[in-house]
Amino acid sequence: MEDLAQAIFVSLLLVPAPLRAGTRGSSVPIALASEHRSAAESFRFRTPSSWIVDKIRETPEVLEARGDGVLVRFLHRGQEAGYDSLHADCMLERLAGAMDMAPQVKYEYDFLSWANGPLRALDSAFAVNYDQPVLGHRQWRQRNLTVVGDGQSLCVVTYCPVSLWKKSAETRDLLERVVRSVELGPWH
């Protein structure tokens, strides 16, 4: 059953067309050589070995991975939450406080949903304009993927400077591969 749940989770990550924005460049993709697990062993994911992974909060459990100019946050709850309300909460996982950004966001797509077996998912992507540069950039593309089911809830939030997102197929591919590498526990 757990193997089936993992296959379903991976298939959910492959469904939405916006994931495949742009084309892969001719260069060799960066290897996802490092595996990381949450403290509760509730999920794991892979990143390039040069990335840094830190715990941001205990409850709910939030990890952040960063490297190559991008960030990925993982927000996990050990119970099944309402996926639409959790998705809305996760969309507020920003790189600065509410008073430090423009109140409007520009949506690329919003609340794409699908279900597969016991898992339900929502996916949104949008651009946020910050008042001051964050890691050298004011405009960031944020993608939120929320998966709920089998007694767990996980948001995967990617952040990429808009300028880098637009010009680098390699960066888009790298973020997609990190997201696809996520697996829910437990493992044998």
ZAMARGU-4260 file (C-alpha; in steps of 0.2 Angstrom, whole numbers, plus 5000, padded with zeros to 4 digits):
<rodrens>
0) 5000/5000/5000 | 5014/5012/5004 | 5023/5008/4987 | 5006/5012/4979 | 5005/5029/4989
5) 5022/5033/4983 | 5018/5030/4965 | 5003/5040/4966 | 5012/5055/4974 | 5025/5055/4960
10) 5012/5054/4947 | 5003/5069/4955 | 5019/5079/4953 | 5019/5075/4934 | 5001/5079/4930
15) 5000/5098/4928 | 5006/5105/4911 | 5013/5121/4919 | 5027/5111/4927 | 5034/5108/4910
20) 5037/5127/4906 | 5051/5129/4893 | 5062/5116/4887 | 5077/5108/4894 | 5094/5115/4889
25) 5108/5105/4881 | 5118/5105/4897 | 5119/5090/4908 | 5107/5092/4923 | 5114/5095/4940
30) 5113/5078/4950 | 5102/5077/4965 | 5115/5068/4975 | 5110/5072/4993 | 5095/5064/5001
35) 5086/5074/5016 | 5073/5067/5028 | 5062/5077/5039 | 5065/5075/5058 | 5049/5065/5060
40) 5054/5054/5045 | 5037/5059/5037 | 5045/5064/5020 | 5061/5064/5011 | 5068/5073/4995
45) 5084/5075/4985 | 5094/5091/4981 | 5111/5094/4973 | 5125/5091/4986 | 5129/5110/4986
50) 5112/5115/4993 | 5109/5119/5011 | 5094/5112/5021 | 5088/5120/5037 | 5073/5118/5049
55) 5064/5134/5049 | 5050/5129/5062 | 5045/5115/5073 | 5026/5116/5072 | 5021/5114/5058
60) 5037/5106/5053 | 5045/5117/5040 | 5061/5114/5031 | 5070/5125/5018 | 5082/5120/5005
65) 5092/5133/4995 | 5105/5133/4982 | 5109/5138/4964 | 5099/5155/4967 | 5082/5146/4972
70) 5073/5140/4987 | 5061/5126/4991 | 5051/5125/5007 | 5042/5110/5014 | 5028/5112/5026
75) 5022/5096/5034 | 5008/5092/5046 | 5006/5074/5053 | 4988/5074/5050 | 4976/5076/5035
80) 4971/5094/5033 | 4958/5102/5022 | 4968/5104/5006 | 4961/5120/5000 | 4963/5129/5017
85) 4980/5122/5019 | 4985/5127/5001 | 4979/5145/5005 | 4989/5145/5021 | 5005/5139/5011
90) 5003/5152/4998 | 5006/5164/5012 | 5024/5156/5015 | 5033/5171/5008 | 5051/5177/5008
95) 5046/5193/5018 | 5032/5199/5029 | 5016/5205/5022 | 5020/5224/5024 | 5036/5221/5014
100) 5028/5217/4997 | 5015/5223/4985 | 4998/5217/4990 | 4994/5210/4973 | 5001/5195/4965
105) 5001/5190/4947 | 4995/5172/4945 | 5002/5161/4931 | 4989/5148/4936 | 4979/5145/4952
110) 4971/5131/4961 | 4973/5117/4948 | 4967/5102/4957 | 4967/5083/4955 | 4965/5067/4965
115) 4972/5050/4963 | 4966/5037/4976 | 4967/5043/4993 | 4978/5059/4989 | 4971/5075/4983
120) 4982/5090/4977 | 4981/5108/4973 | 4994/5118/4963 | 4996/5137/4960 | 5010/5148/4954
125) 5012/5167/4955 | 5024/5181/4955 | 5027/5192/4971 | 5035/5209/4971 | 5045/5213/4986
130) 5048/5231/4992 | 5066/5227/4995 | 5077/5214/4986 | 5077/5197/4994 | 5093/5188/4990
135) 5097/5201/4977 | 5079/5201/4968 | 5063/5210/4970 | 5052/5199/4959 | 5050/5181/4963
140) 5040/5167/4956 | 5032/5156/4969 | 5024/5139/4966 | 5014/5130/4979 | 5010/5111/4978
145) 4999/5104/4992 | 4996/5086/4994 | 4984/5079/5007 | 4979/5061/5010 | 4984/5045/5020
150) 4984/5055/5036 | 4997/5067/5030 | 4998/5085/5023 | 5013/5092/5014 | 5015/5109/5005
155) 5030/5110/4993 | 5034/5129/4989 | 5047/5134/4976 | 5054/5151/4975 | 5064/5157/4960
160) 5068/5175/4954 | 5057/5179/4940 | 5072/5184/4929 | 5080/5167/4932 | 5064/5158/4929
165) 5061/5166/4912 | 5079/5164/4905 | 5085/5147/4912 | 5077/5131/4907 | 5090/5122/4917
170) 5084/5131/4933 | 5066/5126/4929 | 5071/5108/4926 | 5081/5108/4943 | 5066/5114/4953
175) 5055/5102/4944 | 5066/5087/4948 | 5068/5093/4967 | 5049/5093/4968 | 5047/5076/4959
180) 5060/5069/4971 | 5048/5071/4986 | 5042/5055/4994 | 5030/5053/5009 | 5036/5041/5023
185) 5036/5029/5031 | 5049/5018/5021 | 5054/5000/5024
</rodrens>
